[in-house]
C-alpha cells in the first residue's frame, strides 16, 4: 500500500519583498493587512516520496523569519529577524526593525491571507514561546514576558536582562522550548526558566547546542551546532547534574550520528577553500551550518516517521531525516535513506533555519530565504568574493 500524501508546510520569504511594514511600522501595528497571496513555484524542490510540499505563507506577510510558535487558536506567530546581515559588512544590524507577527488564514484554505504585527522595533529577535497565558520573547540581550490582550501586548515583565548578553547573534541564546517537566529550555545557554507562585525562576542546566532545540516523547532534549548535525542527552534534563560539582561526560551532549550530507548541487560555503570540505565534484561533504533540529511528534505521518529527527542544513538548501534508535540508556541516529536527503532544492535562496511540529500533524519549515546566512564575525574572504 502506498503512503498517502502528507503535507510539509513552509514559511517562506522571497528576496523581492514588499516593504510596507518597514516603511510604516507604527502605522500598521495591530491592524489586519490584507494581501493577494503570491504564487511561488516549488519546481526546484524535491521531497521524499509520499509527501507533499506546500507554501503556506510568503511575502508580503513576513520577512526573514527565523522562528515561530502556534497559539491556542492554531495561528502562527512568527519571529522576523530583519536586521540580520543587511549587507556583507553587517552594517545596520543593531537597527530595531525586528518583529513578531501573527499570521492568519481567515478564509480557511490553509494559506495565510492576513497578517498583523504584535510587537515591532525589536533588535535581532530570535525566539518566542506561548507560555503561562502570555508570550515569552527575546529582544536584544533581554528576555521578556508580555501578556496578550485581544492580540495586543499588555503588561510586560523583564524575565532576564542578560539572557543573550555579549557575543554575536550566531552564538546568542535561543530556543525557549517548554519541556514536559514544565521547564523552559534553550540552545546556546546553560539556564532554564519556570514561572511558579507568581515569580520567574532561573536556574542552571547543562549547556546545549547552538541554534534550535527539540524534545522526544520522553522529554529528552536534542540540539546541534554548525558542524555537528545532531546531539542529544541520554537522560532527562538536570538528572545527571543534581550534584552541582559533577560535569557529565557520557549522559549528555552526545553526538548521535555522523555529519555526512548529500546535496544535489554545488553551493558556496564559507570554508569551501579548505581541503576536504568539498568532494571532487564540488559538493559539500559534511554539514557546516546545521541548525533547527526537530523530533517529529505530529502523529500524522506513517509509523516509520514517528520520532524521526529532522535537521536543517541551510548552506546546501536541504533538510535531513534521521531515524532515532533507543537501546538501554543510549540513543543513536542513522541516515533514513543512504545518500538521499528528505527535502532538497536547487534554489540557493532556500535557507531552512527552524522546524516545528504543527497542530495539524504537519512539519512547518521556517525558511529565512536569503543569500547571506554567514555572520560578519566569521565570513571568509572566499565567501565574500
C-alpha positions as CSV (number, residue, x, y, z in Angstrom):
1,X,0.0,0.0,0.0
2,X,1.4,3.4,-1.0
3,X,1.7,6.1,1.6
4,X,-1.0,8.8,1.3
5,X,0.1,12.4,0.8
6,X,1.3,14.2,3.8
7,X,1.9,18.0,3.9
8,X,5.1,19.7,5.0
9,X,4.2,23.4,5.3
10,X,6.9,26.0,4.6
11,X,7.2,29.5,6.0
12,X,8.9,31.1,3.0
13,X,10.2,34.6,2.3
14,X,11.4,35.9,-1.1
15,X,14.1,38.5,-1.5
16,X,11.9,40.8,-3.5
17,X,9.6,41.5,-0.6
18,X,7.1,44.3,-0.2
19,X,8.4,46.9,2.3
20,X,5.0,48.1,3.6
21,X,5.9,47.1,7.2
22,X,9.3,48.7,7.4
23,X,8.2,51.9,5.8
24,X,5.4,52.5,8.3
25,X,5.7,50.1,11.2
26,X,3.9,52.3,13.8
27,X,1.0,52.9,11.4
28,X,0.3,49.3,10.7
29,X,0.8,47.7,14.1
30,X,-2.2,45.8,15.3
31,X,-4.1,46.3,12.1
32,X,-5.1,43.4,9.8
33,X,-3.3,43.9,6.5
34,X,-5.0,42.0,3.6
35,X,-2.9,40.9,0.6
36,X,-3.3,38.9,-2.5
37,X,-1.4,35.6,-1.9
38,X,1.6,35.3,-4.3
39,X,2.2,32.2,-6.4
40,X,5.6,30.7,-5.7
41,X,6.9,27.8,-7.8
42,X,8.3,24.7,-6.0
43,X,9.6,23.1,-9.2
44,X,13.2,23.3,-7.8
45,X,12.2,21.5,-4.6
46,X,12.2,17.7,-4.1
47,X,10.7,16.0,-1.1
48,X,10.7,12.3,-0.1
49,X,8.2,10.1,-1.9
50,X,4.7,10.1,-0.3
51,X,4.9,13.7,0.9
52,X,3.7,17.0,-0.4
53,X,5.4,20.4,0.0
54,X,3.2,23.4,0.2
55,X,3.8,27.1,0.7
56,X,1.5,28.4,3.4
57,X,3.0,31.9,3.9
58,X,5.4,34.2,2.0
59,X,6.0,37.8,1.1
60,X,4.4,40.2,1.8
61,X,3.2,38.7,5.0
62,X,6.6,38.2,6.6
63,X,10.3,38.9,6.1
64,X,13.4,37.0,7.2
65,X,11.5,34.5,9.6
66,X,13.7,32.6,12.0
67,X,11.3,31.0,14.5
68,X,7.6,30.5,15.2
69,X,5.0,29.2,17.6
70,X,1.3,28.4,17.4
71,X,-1.3,29.9,19.7
72,X,-4.3,28.1,21.1
73,X,-6.3,29.2,18.0
74,X,-3.8,27.4,15.7
75,X,-2.4,30.7,14.4
76,X,1.3,31.1,13.6
77,X,3.3,33.7,15.4
78,X,6.5,34.4,13.6
79,X,9.8,36.0,14.7
80,X,11.2,38.2,11.9
81,X,14.9,38.9,12.3
82,X,15.0,41.6,9.6
83,X,18.2,43.2,10.9
84,X,20.4,40.1,10.4
85,X,23.3,40.8,8.0
86,X,21.6,43.5,5.8
87,X,24.8,43.6,3.8
88,X,28.2,41.8,3.6
89,X,29.6,44.1,6.3
90,X,26.7,43.7,8.7
91,X,26.3,47.5,8.9
92,X,22.9,48.4,10.5
93,X,22.4,45.1,12.3
94,X,21.5,46.8,15.5
95,X,18.6,48.8,14.0
96,X,15.4,47.9,15.9
97,X,13.5,46.6,12.9
98,X,12.7,43.1,14.1
99,X,9.1,42.0,14.6
100,X,6.7,39.4,15.9
101,X,3.8,38.9,13.5
102,X,0.6,37.0,13.8
103,X,-0.3,35.1,10.5
104,X,-3.9,34.3,9.9
105,X,-5.9,32.2,7.5
106,X,-9.3,33.8,7.6
107,X,-10.8,32.0,4.6
108,X,-9.7,28.6,6.0
109,X,-8.0,27.4,2.8
110,X,-4.7,26.5,4.6
111,X,-2.8,29.6,3.3
112,X,-2.0,32.8,5.0
113,X,-4.2,35.7,3.8
114,X,-3.8,38.2,6.6
115,X,-1.0,39.3,9.0
116,X,-0.7,41.8,11.8
117,X,2.2,43.0,13.8
118,X,2.1,42.1,17.5
119,X,5.4,43.6,18.5
120,X,7.8,45.7,16.5
121,X,11.0,47.7,16.9
122,X,12.9,44.7,18.2
123,X,16.6,44.2,18.0
124,X,17.6,40.8,16.4
125,X,14.7,38.8,18.0
126,X,15.5,35.1,18.0
127,X,12.8,33.1,19.7
128,X,9.3,33.2,21.2
129,X,7.0,30.8,23.2
130,X,3.4,30.9,24.2
131,X,3.5,30.0,27.9
132,X,1.5,30.9,31.1
133,X,-1.2,32.7,29.1
134,X,1.2,35.2,27.5
135,X,4.3,35.4,25.2
136,X,7.9,34.9,26.1
137,X,10.2,36.6,23.6
138,X,13.8,37.9,23.1
139,X,14.6,41.5,22.3
140,X,18.3,42.2,22.0
141,X,20.0,40.7,25.1
142,X,16.8,40.7,27.2
143,X,14.2,38.1,27.8
144,X,10.6,39.4,28.2
145,X,7.2,38.1,29.1
146,X,4.2,40.0,27.9
147,X,0.5,39.5,28.5
148,X,-1.7,39.2,25.4
149,X,-4.9,41.3,25.4
150,X,-7.0,40.9,22.2
151,X,-3.9,40.3,20.1
152,X,-2.2,43.3,21.6
153,X,0.7,43.4,24.1
154,X,-0.3,44.1,27.7
155,X,1.8,44.2,30.8
156,X,5.5,43.4,30.2
157,X,7.8,41.7,32.7
158,X,11.6,41.6,32.4
159,X,12.4,37.9,33.0
160,X,16.2,38.1,32.4
161,X,18.2,41.2,31.5
162,X,21.2,39.2,30.4
163,X,19.6,36.3,28.5
164,X,21.7,36.9,25.4
165,X,24.3,39.4,26.6
166,X,27.6,39.7,24.7
167,X,28.9,37.9,21.6
168,X,27.3,37.8,18.2
169,X,23.9,36.6,17.0
170,X,25.4,33.2,15.8
171,X,26.2,32.4,19.4
172,X,23.3,34.0,21.3
173,X,20.7,32.2,23.4
174,X,17.6,31.0,21.6
175,X,15.0,28.2,21.7
176,X,12.6,28.9,24.6
177,X,11.1,25.4,24.4
178,X,8.7,24.2,27.1
179,X,9.5,20.6,28.1
180,X,7.2,18.1,29.7
181,X,8.8,18.8,33.1
182,X,7.4,22.4,32.9
183,X,10.8,24.0,32.5
184,X,11.7,26.2,29.5
185,X,15.0,25.1,27.9
186,X,17.3,26.9,25.5
187,X,20.0,26.4,22.9
188,X,23.3,28.2,23.4
189,X,22.6,28.8,27.1
190,X,23.1,27.0,30.4
191,X,20.0,28.2,32.2
192,X,16.3,27.2,32.2
193,X,13.2,29.1,33.3
194,X,9.9,28.5,35.1
195,X,7.1,30.7,36.4
196,X,5.9,29.5,39.8
197,X,4.0,31.1,42.6
198,X,3.9,34.4,40.8
199,X,7.7,34.6,40.2
200,X,10.1,33.7,37.4
201,X,12.7,31.2,38.4
202,X,16.0,30.9,36.6
203,X,18.3,28.0,37.4
204,X,21.4,26.3,35.9
205,X,21.1,23.5,33.4
206,X,23.6,21.9,31.1
207,X,24.9,23.9,28.1
208,X,23.3,22.7,24.9
209,X,23.6,23.4,21.2
210,X,23.8,26.5,19.1
211,X,20.5,27.2,17.2
212,X,17.3,25.4,17.9
213,X,16.2,22.7,20.4
214,X,13.7,19.9,20.4
215,X,12.5,17.0,22.5
216,X,11.2,13.5,22.2
217,X,8.1,11.9,23.8
218,X,10.0,11.0,26.9
219,X,11.3,14.6,27.4
220,X,15.0,14.0,26.4
221,X,16.5,17.0,24.6
222,X,18.1,17.2,21.2
223,X,20.1,20.0,19.6
224,X,23.2,20.6,17.4
225,X,25.8,23.0,16.3
226,X,27.1,24.2,12.9
227,X,29.4,21.2,12.3
228,X,27.5,18.6,14.3
229,X,24.2,17.7,12.8
230,X,22.6,16.1,15.8
231,X,23.4,15.9,19.5
232,X,21.3,14.8,22.5
233,X,21.0,13.6,26.1
234,X,20.6,10.0,27.1
235,X,18.7,11.1,30.2
236,X,16.1,13.7,31.2
237,X,17.5,17.2,31.8
238,X,19.1,18.1,35.1
239,X,19.0,14.5,36.3
240,X,22.8,13.9,35.8
241,X,23.8,17.3,37.4
242,X,22.0,17.1,40.8
243,X,25.5,17.2,42.2
244,X,26.5,20.7,41.1
245,X,30.2,19.7,41.2
246,X,29.7,16.9,38.7
247,X,30.0,17.5,35.0
248,X,28.6,14.6,33.0
249,X,30.6,13.4,30.0
250,X,28.6,10.5,28.8
251,X,24.9,11.1,29.7
252,X,24.6,14.5,28.0
253,X,25.8,16.3,24.9
254,X,26.4,13.2,22.9
255,X,26.9,13.1,19.1
256,X,24.2,10.8,17.9
257,X,25.3,10.3,14.2
258,X,27.8,11.3,11.6
259,X,27.8,14.6,9.8
260,X,27.6,13.5,6.2
261,X,25.4,15.5,3.9
262,X,24.2,14.7,0.4
263,X,23.4,17.9,-1.6
264,X,22.1,17.8,-5.1
265,X,24.1,20.8,-6.4
266,X,27.1,22.9,-5.8
267,X,26.8,25.8,-3.3
268,X,29.0,28.4,-1.9
269,X,30.1,27.6,1.7
270,X,32.2,29.7,4.0
271,X,35.3,27.5,4.1
272,X,34.9,25.8,0.7
273,X,38.5,26.7,0.0
274,X,39.8,24.3,2.7
275,X,41.0,20.9,1.7
276,X,38.4,18.2,2.4
277,X,35.4,20.4,2.7
278,X,34.2,19.7,-0.8
279,X,34.4,16.5,-2.8
280,X,35.8,16.0,-6.3
281,X,32.6,17.3,-7.8
282,X,32.5,20.4,-5.6
283,X,29.7,19.1,-3.3
284,X,29.8,19.7,0.4
285,X,30.8,16.5,2.3
286,X,29.8,17.3,5.9
287,X,27.4,19.9,7.4
288,X,28.8,23.3,8.2
289,X,25.7,25.2,9.3
290,X,23.4,22.5,10.8
291,X,20.6,24.0,12.9
292,X,16.9,23.9,13.8
293,X,16.5,20.2,14.7
294,X,13.1,18.6,15.2
295,X,11.9,15.3,16.6
296,X,8.7,14.6,14.8
297,X,5.8,14.1,17.2
298,X,2.9,15.2,15.0
299,X,1.2,11.8,14.7
300,X,0.0,12.2,11.1
301,X,2.9,10.7,9.2
302,X,3.3,6.9,8.8
303,X,4.6,5.0,11.9
304,X,8.1,4.7,10.4
305,X,8.5,8.5,10.7
306,X,7.4,8.6,14.4
307,X,10.1,10.4,16.4
308,X,12.4,10.8,13.5
309,X,14.9,13.6,13.9
310,X,14.9,16.2,11.1
311,X,17.8,18.7,10.8
312,X,18.1,21.9,8.7
313,X,21.2,22.3,6.6
314,X,20.7,25.8,5.0
315,X,24.2,26.1,3.4
316,X,23.2,23.4,0.9
317,X,19.5,24.1,0.8
318,X,18.2,20.9,2.3
319,X,16.7,19.1,5.3
320,X,18.0,15.8,6.7
321,X,16.0,12.9,8.2
322,X,17.4,10.6,10.8
323,X,15.9,7.5,12.4
324,X,16.4,7.5,16.2
325,X,17.0,4.2,18.0
326,X,16.7,3.8,21.7
327,X,18.6,0.9,23.3
328,X,19.1,0.6,27.1
329,X,20.2,4.1,28.2
330,X,21.6,5.2,24.9
331,X,20.2,7.0,21.8
332,X,21.6,6.7,18.3
333,X,20.6,8.2,14.9
334,X,21.1,6.9,11.4
335,X,20.5,8.4,8.0
336,X,17.0,7.5,6.9
337,X,17.8,6.8,3.3
338,X,21.5,6.4,2.5
339,X,22.8,9.0,0.1
340,X,19.5,10.9,-0.1
341,X,18.0,13.7,1.9
342,X,14.4,14.3,2.9
343,X,13.9,17.7,1.3
344,X,16.3,19.2,-1.2
345,X,16.3,22.2,-3.5
346,X,18.4,23.8,-6.2
347,X,17.0,27.2,-5.1
348,X,20.1,28.8,-3.5
349,X,17.8,31.1,-1.6
350,X,16.2,28.3,0.3
351,X,17.5,28.6,3.8
352,X,15.7,26.4,6.3
353,X,16.7,27.5,9.8
354,X,14.0,26.0,12.1
355,X,11.4,23.2,12.1
356,X,8.3,22.8,14.2
357,X,5.5,20.3,14.8
358,X,2.2,21.8,13.8
359,X,-1.2,21.2,15.4
360,X,-2.4,19.5,12.2
361,X,0.4,16.9,12.3
362,X,2.5,18.6,9.6
363,X,6.1,19.8,9.8
364,X,6.5,23.5,9.5
365,X,9.7,24.7,7.8
366,X,10.9,28.2,8.7
367,X,12.8,29.4,5.6
368,X,14.7,32.6,6.1
369,X,15.2,32.7,2.3
370,X,18.1,34.9,1.6
371,X,21.6,34.9,0.1
372,X,23.7,35.7,3.1
373,X,23.4,33.5,6.1
374,X,27.0,33.7,7.4
375,X,27.5,36.3,10.1
376,X,30.1,39.1,9.6
377,X,32.1,37.8,12.6
378,X,33.1,34.7,10.7
379,X,32.6,35.4,7.0
380,X,35.6,34.4,4.9
381,X,37.1,36.4,2.1
382,X,36.4,33.3,-0.1
383,X,32.7,33.5,0.5
384,X,32.6,37.3,0.3
385,X,34.1,37.1,-3.2
